[in-house]
Amino acid sequence: MPAPQAAGPRADKSGVKPHPLLRRTASLLLASALLGLAGCDQLGIETPAVHTAKREAESKAIGAACRHAARSIEACFEMNKRADKSAMFAGWREMNDYMRENNIEAMPAQPPVVTAADESAEEPEPAKTGKAAKKAH
């Protein structure tokens, strides 16, 4: 019967002990890998759950803003086709209830102000005819 091995540093089958520096390096690499993976949220890597929560919150905010701007929910849906409609409606309804409870008036969006410089930039140049058009080409 073979003699039992003495307790102490572990030896592999060939009887060669692993180098202590190799053990430290392996444990440091493992520790750094675990710490790196634990910080994935700080790297900006989004999980599907985080992405869904952000999209829902954004849609609720859009719905609330539409209600505050005195837009109908249908107009809000039409303007924001990519937003989640159920969350948008929930935000619109929450803002509606809040505005009724606190007697807040809707703030309709102001039409954009058109200046003379904007009007002249929008006018197309007159088409050239005859010899002038041929020289331009």
Secondary structure, 3 states (H helix, E strand, C coil): CCCCCCCCCCCCCCCCCCCHHHHHHHHHHHHHHHHHHHCHHHHCCCCHHHHHHHHHHHHHHHHHHHHHCCCCHHHHHHHCCCCCHHHHHHHHHHHHHHHHHCCCCCCCCCCCCCCHHHHHHHCCCCCCCCHHHHHHC
